[in-house]
Amino acid sequence: MLGISEDSLEYLASISFASGRPPPRRRHCCCPPTMFLSLLVFLFLMTLITAMRFGKGGAMVADELSTTINRKLMDSPKIIQLGGCLVGQAGDAFFMKEVVDLAKAAKTPDEVYHYLNHGAKELYKMQKEDILQKKFGISLLEFQTGLKRNEDGPSLPLSVNVLAEAEGELEEINESMCGSFLVTSIENGRFEISVVSTEGRSHQRLSTTFFQIGTGSDLAHAKLTDYVSELDTDKRDKIDPSVGLVKLIEAEIASDKMNIGVGGIIQIAYMNEHGEVSLPTQPTCRLATELVKGMTWNFLPEDFVYKQVEALVLKGEDPVNVEELMLKMAGARWQRFDKALRGYRLE
């Protein structure tokens, strides 16, 4: 936690929609060290979060894995609901949680964008103020002007050494408090995809059929581009939800196979054209992933997989029933399919 006071929280909650400028662009971004038991431990949301617009509504899919410098963690739900939006998080888990906690007051998509933008900016500023006061006894304004306020006379210049050390501390904050939010909502009947960066850019509404954030974006982007580029332009906003869901899961599987920091059980969130959200259980998401793997490995036919993924995610079908159908469809191939799911290398 960043140690934010109640007064500061009230201030953040009262920021005017028209106030403030976006935080300055940082030179580079990585994930931060956080102190636990006197040890520096990194908690990364090294991840993949992807959203796609369908003919009606759309979906967001994320992996489960977070990592420290030497540990894997499977306790970070990366897709949440806020103010009528689906919000996916990629970046420093501790900082992102602080921003999300502020945004829980949002009631509409516009308020979600507002809190994510301005909340990140103000948290970033307060962290800088805090470190400068604790280590050097100066304010951010005094650092920026190079002058220490003197109650009894003219301001005094800060020494070169103090300024250099302070700049180093601030650079660490620049590097640590970073990340992006992938935000989807229904606006004017259309599934809109936006990105909000904690590095200072205001939210950007995207015209693309899909978008992804996180360390696994490269392979996911390539996989989905292969699919979307083969569609006629007038069909790219009319993707069948059952097909789109399978393509999103395929992209996650491809990234999981190749990218460090992507893994675990996939999380799926679907939003229909009315803004109603379906969040399947983890066993349902796991079975949907197994169905897609069965199709990719040629154990299950495409039409069957599309139909059953739709039944699981959109219609709430019991996973037990779908699993029985999967076993029957695999037939004599089930034993090999089962071994492949368990990690055996098949000849």
C-alpha positions in Angstrom: 0.0 0.0 0.0 1.1 3.6 -0.6 0.0 4.9 2.8 -2.7 7.3 1.4 -4.5 9.3 4.1 -8.3 9.7 4.3 -8.0 13.4 3.4 -6.0 12.4 0.3 -8.6 9.8 -0.7 -11.4 12.4 -0.3 -9.4 14.8 -2.4 -8.9 12.2 -5.2 -12.6 11.4 -5.1 -13.5 15.1 -5.6 -11.2 15.8 -8.6 -13.1 17.7 -11.3 -13.6 16.0 -14.6 -12.0 19.0 -16.3 -9.1 19.4 -13.9 -5.5 18.4 -14.2 -3.2 17.5 -17.0 -2.0 13.9 -17.7 1.2 12.9 -15.8 4.4 13.4 -17.8 5.6 10.7 -20.2 8.3 8.6 -18.6 11.4 7.6 -20.4 10.9 3.9 -19.8 8.9 1.6 -17.7 9.5 -1.5 -15.7 7.9 -3.1 -12.7 8.8 -2.0 -9.2 10.6 -3.2 -6.1 8.4 -3.4 -3.0 9.8 -4.0 0.5 8.7 -7.1 2.3 10.6 -8.2 5.4 13.6 -6.1 4.4 13.9 -7.9 1.1 13.3 -6.3 -2.3 10.6 -8.4 -4.1 9.2 -7.7 -7.5 5.5 -8.4 -8.1 4.8 -8.2 -11.8 1.5 -8.4 -13.6 3.5 -9.8 -16.5 0.4 -10.9 -18.4 -1.8 -11.0 -21.5 -5.2 -9.3 -21.5 -7.0 -9.2 -24.8 -10.4 -7.8 -25.8 -12.4 -8.3 -29.1 -15.5 -6.7 -30.5 -18.2 -9.1 -31.8 -21.3 -8.5 -33.9 -23.1 -8.2 -30.6 -21.1 -7.3 -27.6 -17.6 -8.5 -27.0 -15.2 -10.3 -24.6 -12.1 -9.9 -22.6 -9.7 -12.7 -21.8 -6.7 -12.8 -19.4 -4.2 -15.2 -18.0 -3.9 -15.9 -14.3 -0.1 -15.7 -13.7 1.8 -13.0 -11.7 5.4 -13.4 -10.9 8.0 -12.1 -8.3 11.7 -12.1 -9.0 11.8 -15.9 -8.2 8.1 -17.0 -7.6 4.9 -17.6 -9.5 1.6 -16.5 -8.1 -1.9 -17.5 -9.2 -3.9 -15.1 -7.0 -4.4 -12.0 -9.2 -7.7 -11.7 -10.9 -6.9 -9.4 -13.7 -10.4 -8.6 -15.1 -12.8 -6.8 -12.8 -16.1 -4.9 -13.3 -16.2 -1.1 -12.6 -18.9 1.4 -13.4 -20.5 -0.7 -16.3 -17.0 -1.5 -17.7 -14.8 -4.5 -17.9 -11.3 -3.5 -16.7 -8.2 -5.5 -17.3 -4.9 -4.6 -15.5 -1.3 -5.0 -16.6 1.5 -3.5 -14.6 2.7 -3.2 -11.0 0.1 -5.1 -9.0 0.4 -2.9 -5.9 0.1 0.4 -7.7 -2.7 -0.8 -10.0 -4.7 -2.0 -7.0 -4.5 1.5 -5.5 -5.8 3.1 -8.7 -8.6 0.5 -9.0 -9.6 1.0 -5.4 -10.2 4.7 -6.2 -12.1 3.9 -9.3 -14.6 1.7 -7.4 -16.5 4.9 -6.8 -17.2 5.2 -10.5 -20.8 4.7 -11.7 -20.4 5.2 -15.5 -17.8 4.5 -18.1 -16.8 8.2 -18.2 -16.2 8.2 -14.5 -14.1 5.0 -14.8 -11.8 6.7 -17.3 -11.7 9.8 -15.1 -10.7 7.9 -11.9 -8.2 5.8 -13.7 -6.6 8.8 -15.4 -6.6 11.3 -12.5 -6.2 8.7 -9.7 -3.0 7.4 -11.2 -1.7 11.0 -11.7 -2.4 12.0 -8.1 -1.1 8.8 -6.6 2.1 9.2 -8.6 2.5 12.8 -7.4 1.8 11.9 -3.7 4.4 9.1 -3.9 7.0 11.6 -5.1 6.1 14.1 -2.4 6.3 11.4 0.2 9.8 10.2 -0.7 11.2 13.7 -1.1 9.9 14.8 2.3 11.0 11.6 4.1 14.5 11.4 2.6 15.4 15.1 1.9 12.9 17.2 3.8 11.9 19.0 0.6 8.7 19.2 -1.5 8.3 18.3 -5.1 8.0 22.0 -6.0 11.2 22.8 -4.1 13.0 20.0 -6.1 11.6 21.3 -9.4 12.7 24.9 -8.7 16.0 23.9 -6.9 15.1 26.3 -4.1 14.4 25.4 -0.4 11.7 27.6 1.1 13.0 29.7 4.0 10.4 31.1 6.4 12.8 33.7 7.7 14.1 35.1 4.4 14.9 34.4 0.8 14.7 30.8 -0.5 18.0 28.9 -0.4 19.4 26.9 -3.3 19.6 23.2 -2.9 23.0 21.5 -3.2 23.9 19.7 -6.4 24.3 16.5 -4.4 20.8 16.7 -2.9 19.3 17.3 -6.3 21.2 14.4 -7.8 20.2 12.0 -5.1 16.6 13.2 -5.2 16.5 12.8 -9.0 17.7 9.2 -8.6 14.9 8.5 -6.1 12.3 10.0 -8.4 13.6 8.0 -11.3 12.9 4.8 -9.3 9.3 6.0 -8.9 9.1 6.8 -12.6 10.1 3.2 -13.3 7.9 1.6 -10.7 4.5 3.1 -11.0 3.6 2.0 -14.5 1.0 -0.1 -16.2 -2.0 0.0 -18.5 -5.7 -0.7 -18.2 -7.7 -2.3 -21.0 -11.3 -1.0 -20.6 -14.4 -2.2 -22.5 -18.0 -0.9 -22.3 -21.2 -0.6 -24.3 -21.6 2.9 -25.6 -24.4 3.8 -28.0 -25.0 0.1 -28.5 -21.4 -0.7 -29.5 -18.7 -2.6 -27.7 -16.0 0.0 -27.3 -12.3 -0.9 -26.4 -10.1 1.7 -24.8 -6.7 1.8 -23.2 -5.7 3.9 -20.2 -2.0 4.2 -19.4 -0.7 5.2 -15.9 2.2 6.8 -17.7 0.1 9.8 -18.4 -1.7 9.5 -21.7 -5.4 10.1 -21.5 -7.7 7.2 -22.3 -7.6 6.2 -26.0 -10.7 4.8 -27.6 -9.6 2.3 -30.2 -11.2 1.7 -33.6 -9.6 -1.8 -34.0 -11.6 -5.0 -33.7 -9.3 -6.3 -31.0 -6.5 -5.0 -28.8 -4.2 -6.5 -26.1 -1.9 -5.3 -23.3 0.8 -7.0 -21.3 4.1 -8.9 -21.9 2.4 -11.5 -24.0 0.9 -9.1 -26.5 3.3 -9.9 -29.4 2.2 -13.5 -30.1 -1.5 -12.7 -29.3 -1.4 -9.8 -31.7 0.1 -11.9 -34.5 -2.4 -14.7 -33.9 -5.5 -12.5 -33.9 -4.2 -10.4 -36.9 -3.9 -13.6 -38.9 -7.6 -14.2 -38.2 -9.0 -10.7 -38.6 -7.0 -9.8 -41.7 -8.6 -12.7 -43.6 -12.1 -11.2 -42.9 -13.7 -8.8 -45.3 -13.7 -5.3 -43.8 -17.5 -5.2 -43.5 -17.4 -8.5 -41.4 -14.8 -7.4 -38.9 -17.5 -5.8 -36.6 -19.8 -8.8 -37.1 -17.7 -11.6 -35.7 -19.8 -14.4 -34.3 -19.3 -14.5 -30.5 -18.7 -18.3 -30.5 -15.9 -17.9 -33.0 -14.5 -14.8 -31.4 -14.2 -16.4 -28.0 -12.3 -19.4 -29.5 -9.9 -17.0 -31.3 -9.2 -15.1 -28.0 -8.5 -18.4 -26.2 -6.3 -19.5 -29.0 -4.3 -16.3 -28.7 -3.9 -16.8 -24.9 -2.7 -20.4 -25.4 -0.1 -19.4 -28.0 1.3 -16.7 -25.7 1.3 -19.0 -22.7 3.4 -21.5 -24.7 6.1 -18.9 -25.6 6.1 -15.9 -23.2 7.5 -15.8 -19.7 5.0 -14.3 -17.3 1.9 -15.7 -19.1 0.2 -18.7 -17.7 -2.4 -20.3 -15.4 -6.1 -20.8 -16.0 -7.6 -18.3 -18.5 -10.1 -15.8 -17.2 -13.0 -15.0 -19.5 -15.5 -12.2 -19.4 -18.3 -11.6 -21.9 -20.4 -8.4 -22.2 -23.5 -8.5 -24.4 -24.9 -5.6 -26.4 -26.9 -4.5 -23.4 -23.9 -4.3 -21.1 -24.8 -7.4 -19.2 -21.7 -9.4 -18.1 -21.0 -13.1 -17.9 -18.1 -14.2 -15.8 -17.7 -18.0 -16.1 -16.3 -19.9 -13.2 -12.7 -21.1 -13.3 -13.6 -24.8 -14.1 -15.8 -23.5 -17.0 -12.9 -21.4 -18.3 -10.5 -24.4 -18.0 -12.9 -26.7 -19.9 -13.3 -24.0 -22.6 -9.5 -23.9 -22.9 -9.3 -27.7 -23.2 -11.9 -27.7 -25.9 -9.9 -25.1 -27.9 -6.7 -27.2 -27.4 -8.6 -30.3 -28.7 -9.5 -28.4 -31.8 -6.0 -27.1 -32.3 -4.5 -30.6 -31.9 -7.1 -32.1 -34.3 -8.9 -34.2 -31.7 -12.2 -32.2 -31.9 -14.0 -30.6 -34.9 -14.2 -26.9 -35.2 -18.0 -26.7 -35.3 -18.3 -28.8 -32.1 -15.8 -26.6 -30.3 -17.5 -23.3 -31.3 -20.9 -24.6 -30.2 -19.7 -25.9 -26.8 -17.6 -22.8 -26.0 -20.7 -20.7 -26.7 -22.8 -23.0 -24.5 -20.3 -22.7 -21.6 -19.6 -19.0 -21.7 -22.8 -17.5 -23.2 -25.5 -19.9 -22.1 -24.2 -21.1 -18.7 -24.2 -24.8 -19.7 -23.1 -27.2 -16.9 -19.4 -28.0 -17.5 -20.1 -31.6 -16.5 -22.5 -32.0 -19.4 -20.1 -30.4 -21.8 -17.2 -32.5 -20.7 -19.3 -35.7 -21.3 -20.0 -34.5 -24.8 -16.3 -33.7 -25.4 -15.3 -37.3 -24.3 -17.9 -38.7 -26.7 -16.8 -36.5 -29.6 -13.2 -37.5 -29.1 -14.2 -41.1 -29.2 -11.3 -43.5 -29.8 -8.9 -40.5 -29.8 -9.8 -39.6 -26.2 -6.8 -41.5 -24.6 -4.3 -39.6 -26.8 -6.2 -36.3 -26.2 -6.2 -36.9 -22.5 -2.4 -37.6 -22.4 -1.8 -34.4 -24.4 -3.8 -32.4 -21.9 -1.7 -33.9 -19.1 1.5 -32.7 -20.8 2.7 -35.9 -22.5 4.6 -35.5 -25.8 2.8 -37.6 -28.4 4.6 -39.3 -31.2 
